[in-house]
Amino acid sequence: MAIKAGGLPLVSGAPLWLAAHGWSYVPAALVSFYVVVALYRLMVPVASQERTARAAPASDTDEPPTPRSARQEERVFLSETVTIGFLVSLCENKTTVQAHKAALPYYGKWFRFKGPIDDVATLRNITLVRLTHDDGLISVEIEDQPSLADVLHIGEVITVIGRIRMIGSTGLHLEKGEIEAR
């Protein structure tokens, strides 16, 4: 007696479970699953574009909307009374989570600092300038100015501005940095 699947004889050596009645539906199930996933992938980008279009406010002018990267972001500077010592003290004797919560109101704000250069490094299009202070180190990311690494020197006093990205018990890290004065 030959084993048959779908009315046709199976090749000798094929496992017996393959001849079970339920396995004949597996190809149809796989094709159905593929169709559902393909339709989902086609529909998701359309849905996200519709959400973006609905979220964008209508403009009264004929100007096309300005991309976010091209807009001049508003710079909110911390008061000069907010010192590095104060910011670092927010994180002392705290876990990383507690320190992050304590310093959260200061993230994204702009900070101005004048001090001596401790080190300069480059990584791709970013120049990382590290400044020293009695209360901690300040690292500043300056984008698209790789030639700065050749002209800045250890001990040189500069004034930098940047947006606070991280505050820790050893200092702070500024992004979108600029050198205001040398």
Secondary structure, 3 states (H helix, E strand, C coil): CCCEECCEECCCCCCHHHHCHHHHHHHHHHHHHHHHHHHHHHHHHHHHHHHHHHHCCCCCCCCCCCCHHHCCCCCCECCCCCCHHHHHHCCCCCCHHHHHHHHHHHCCCEEEEEEEEEEEEEECCEEEEEEEECCEEEEEEEECCCCHHHHCCCCCEEEEEEEEEEEECCEEEEEEEEEEEC
